[in-house]
Amino acid sequence: MRVLLFTGKGGVGKTSVSAATALQSSRLGHRTMVLSTDAAHSLSDSFDIELGDEPQKIDHNLWGHEINVQHEIQEGWGTIQDYLTLFMRSQGLDEVIAEELSVFPGMEELFSLIKIKQLQEKGEFDVVIVDCAPTGATLRLLSFPDITRWYMKHLFGIERRAVKAIRPVAKRVLSMPLPSEEVFDSAEVFYRNIDEFSRILTDNTQTSVRLVMNPEKMVIKETHRAFTYLCLFGVSVDNVIVNKLLPDEINDPYLRRWKEIQSMHLKTIEESFSPIPITTAKLFDRELIGMEMLQLLAEELYQDDPTEIFYDRIPITIAREEGADVMSIHLPFIGKGDVDLHHRGDELTITVGSRKRTISLPTSLAGKEPKEARYVKDVLKIRFGDYDE
């Protein structure tokens, strides 16, 4: 099953691009599902069809689904959320505040995207296209798999055994509730779902992110950051879509300066994202609503099958170079001084700006330590060696 995720700064037109891509995919014969994980759903507006929280047929080979985030959270997190709320209330927090704090930032997007795993298990679709939340919200979920993997590896088993041992006397001694076996079971299911979704997300033979942007300086900067963080977490970007370009036929003196600015920014985009393919779409003279307009946008965007993999570089690789094991991480738009490395045991923590990722090292590197880090042409190369070197 092919998975395409479209994200970008709010207002760049990612919903229209997602919808047009889904329509083109379906008309090429692919059984296509288009999902909206953005809390402010607008897929219905794009297709000019009322969509809800259950999959609905839009056209031949095309289905749409605006995910009910609260329902998905209740299904996947409800038991744990009830316990966390009860625990915080026992510590004196107001009930409403406790409920708010029991859902962590990024979870709305995470549980929505776990839907991809469920669709793959059912095997009913060839292509799933996701209209993601704006860039910042999408990036928040990237660290969840690493966080949960670390917790399950280091703390979960110890905590479960400890709670089981003290539960008989806890009620008489402690003023706080302890998690039940049902809570621990839910945590295990939660972890398995996230781990499986993470495998789908980082499988570049199946999943690609497509970055939608406008030719504006602030949008370019945000897209640069998004691209860097996606690479850090091993997520493949196979296409950059520059939307809302003023067409050549516009010669109005008022817009001439805007066309020059857009042309300058487009050159910057092409230079900075190369060799990733850049696709452009003009600013249409009317709203992109309904099948007819979405088809026009699809024809503007794609000459070939939009579900093909346009670029297949793997963001993180490990190879033998000059007799040493080297981990290479594609991290564009930064310098070596912007990266911080911390090694402990079989884990390597990489911090880039405000984002941190802890990588569990494979067996071949677990018994070694980083000896050198070099930044070569947008790639951070970390050389590992034995401790006694």
N, C-alpha and C positions, 0 to 999 in steps of 0.2 A: 504494500500500500504506500503510495507516494504522499508525502506530507509537505505542504508549503505554508509557512507562517509569514504573514505580512505585518510589519510594524514600522512605526515612524512617529515623528512628533505630531501632536494633535493638530488637525486641520490641513495636513498635507494631501489628503485624498486617499488614504490607504483602504478605506472601506469600498470606495468606488473601484479601486484597482483590484481588490480581493474579489469583489462581485464579478467584474469583467473577466478575470482569470478563470473563475469557476464556470462562468457561462461558456467561455471558449473551450474549456476542458470537456464539459458535458457534450458540446456540439461536435467534438472530435471522437465521441463514443465512449469516453471514460465515465464510469459511474462516480459521480462527484458529490461530496458533501461539503458545504461551506458553513463554517461555524463562526459565530461572533462571541468573543470572550470579553469584549469591552463592556463595562457596566452601562455605559451610555450607548446602547445598541442602536445601530442605524442601517443594518442590512435590509430591514423591512422597507425603509425609505428608498434605498438604492434600487431594489427590485420592484418597488411600488406594489408590494404584496405583504399582507399581514403575516408575519412569522411569530412563533411563540416558543415556549420552552420544551416543545416536543418537535422532532424532525418533521418537516413538511415538504411535500413535493412542490417544486417551483416550475420545472419544465422537464422535458424528456431527459433522463439521466442526471437530473439535478435536484438536490434536496438542500434545504436551509434549516438552520437551527440557531436561535438566539438563546444562549444558555442561561438558565436561572441560577445565578451564582449562589444565592442563599440556599437553594435546594441542594446543590452539589456539596456545599460546605456541611450541611446537616447530615447528608448521606455519608460523607467520608471523615468527618471530624466531630460529629455530634456527641458521641459518647465521651470523647476526650474533652471537648468544649464544656460539657456539663460538669465534668470533674473539676476542670480549671476554674470555672465560675464558682463552684461550691467552695473550693479551696480559698480563692481570693475573698469571697464573702466571709469565710471563717476568720480571715485576718483583718476584717473591719472595712473592706471596700464596699461601696455602694453597689447594688445589684446591676444597675445599668452599666456602670463603669467596668465592673467585673466581666460582664458579657462582651463589652467592646474589646477589652484587653485579651480575651481568650481566643481571639482570631488575630493572628500575627500578620504584619504587613506582607503583601505579596501572595497571601493564601487564596484570595479571590481568583487571581490569574492561574495559580497552580491547580486548583481543583477543576477549573474550567478546562485546562489543557490535559488533565488526566483523562478527559473524555476521549482523547485521541487513542489512548491505550485500549479503551473499551471498544471503540470502533474497529481497531485492528483485530481484536479478539473475535469479533463477530464476522469479519471478512465480507461485509456487504458492499464495500466501496473500493474503487480503484485509487481514488484521489481524495484527500481531505485538505481543504484550504481553510486557513484560520485567519480571521480578521482580529488581530490581537489588540490589546489595550495600547495606549501611547507608550513610547519607548521606555520612559522611566519605570512604569508599572511592569512592563515585560522584563526588564533587567533585574528587578527585585527577586523574581522567582528563580533566577539561575543558581543562586547559592543554596537553595533548599536541599537538593539531593546530597550535596557534600555535608551539610549540617546534620541531616538525619542519618547519613551513613556513619558519621563520626559518633553520634550519640548511640546508635545501635551497636557499634563496635566496642565502644569504651565504657558505656554507662548502663545500657538497658538491662543486660543480664544481671549485673551486680544489684541494680536498684530493684529488680523484680524479686530476686531471692531475698534481699534484705526486708522488703515490705512483707513478703510471705512469712518470714521468721518472726517479725515483731507484731503482726496484725492481731494475734490473740490478746496481747496486753495493751495495744496501742490506745484503744478507746478509753482505758482507765488512766492513761498517762499523758496522752497528747491532746491538745486542744484543736488539732487540725485533722481533717479527714485524710485517709490514705487511699491511693488509687486501688480499685478493685481489679480482679483478674480480667474482667471485661474491658477495662481501660487499657491494660497491657496488651490484650488481644487486638484491640482496635489500633493500638500504636504499631503493632507488627504488620497489620494489613495496610495501614497508612504508609509505612516504610516500603513495603513491597510494591505498592502502586507507584510511589515516587521513583523508586529504583528502576522499575520497568519503563516508566515514562522517560527517565533520564537516558536510558539506553536508546530509545527511539529518537529522542532529541539530538543526540550526538552521533547518530548513525548517518554519515554523509552520503551513503548510498540510498537512503530513504528520505531523509529530512533536509530541507533547506530553508533558511530564513531569507526573505527578500526585503530590503530596506527601501522604504518609500520616502521621498524627500522633495522639497521645492528648492529651486536655485536661489537660496537666501543664506546669508552668512551665518545667522544663528542656527538655522536648521542644519547646515553643513557641519558646524561644530558639534551639535548634539549627535548627528549621525556618525561622525568620527568616533565619538566616545562609545556609542552603542556597538559599533563594529569591533572596536578594541576589546570590549568586555565579552562580546559573543565569542571572539577568538580565544580569549582567556579560558572560557568554560567549554571549549572544544566544539562549538556550534558552527556549522558551515553556512556561510553566506554565498549564494550563487548568483545574485543579481542585485543591482542598485537601480531603482526606478526614479527618474527625475520627472516629476509631474508638474503640470500647469505652466509649461513654457509658452510665452507669447508667440503666436505663429508668425511666419515671415510676411504674410499678407497684411499685417497690421502696420500702417505707416503713419499713424497719428503722432504729431509732434509731442504731445503730452506723454505718450508711452515710449517714445524713442529712447529716452534715457533708461527706462526700465529694461528695455530689450538689451541695451549695452551692458547693463549690470548683470542681467541673467546670462548673457553670453560669457562674461568674465567668470561668473561663478560656475558655469557649466564646464569651462576649461579646467578650473580648480578641481572639480569633482572627478573629471576624467583622469587627471593626472594623479590624484591622491588615491583613487580606488582601483586603478589599473593593477593587475590584468582582469579584475572582475568585470564582466560585461555590464555596460551602462545602457539602459533602455530609457527612451524619452517619450513623453506624451504632451501634446499641446493643451493649452487652456481652451476649452470648448466655448462656443458662443451661447450655451444654455446649460442648465443643470443636468447632471448625469443621473437621470432618474428613469427607470423603466428599461425593459429588455433592448429596445432599439438603440438607446443611447449607450448602454453598456456594451453592446456589440460593436458600436463604432469605436469605443475606447479600446476594446480587445483587439480590433484590427490595427489600431494605432500602436499598440504595445507589442504584438506578437506576429511574426511572419511564419513561425513554426509552432509546434506543439508546446504550450506553456508549461507542461508537466515534465519536460526534459530537464536533466541536470545541466545547467549552463556553465558551472564552474565547480570543480570537485577537489580543490585543495583541502587537505586535512590540517586543521589548525594546530594540533599537537602531535608530534612524532618522536620516536626514539630510534636512534640508529648508531651504528659503530662508525666513528670518524677518527682516523689517525690513531687507531689502537685504543680509543676511549669510548665509553658510552656517553652519548650526547642527547639530551632532551631539547628539542627545538619547538618553540612556541611562537606562532605568528602573532605579533603584537604591534600593529601599525599605529602611527600617530603619537608615539611616545619615544622617550630616550631612556638609556640605561639608568640614568639617575632617577627616573620616575618609578622604578621597580624596586621592591624590597623582597628579599628571600629569607625564609626561616626554615631550617631543616631540623626535624626531630624524629628519630626512629625511622619508620617507613613512610613518613608524611613530609611533604614539601608544601609550605604555605607561600603563596605568591600574592603580594599586595600591589595593585595598580590603582593609584588615586584613592578613591573611596571604596573600591571593590577588592574583596579578598577571596582567594580560592585556595582550599587545601586539597592537594592531590595525593591520593594514596599511590605510592610508588610500586611499580611491578616488582616481582621477585628479583629480577636481574639488577635492579637499582637499590633495593631495600637495604642491602648490607653495605652500601657505599655512601659517600658524602659529596655534596657539591664542591668542586675544586675551583671552578672558574665560571663566570657568567659574562658573555659578550653579546652585544647588540649589533647584528649584522643585517643590513638591508631589511628592516622591519621584522626581523626574527631574533628573539631572545634565545641564545644557545647556552645551555647549562651543561658543563662537562662534569661528569661524576668520576670519582676514583676511590681506591681503597683508603681506609682510615689511616693506614701507616705509610701512605705515600709521602 
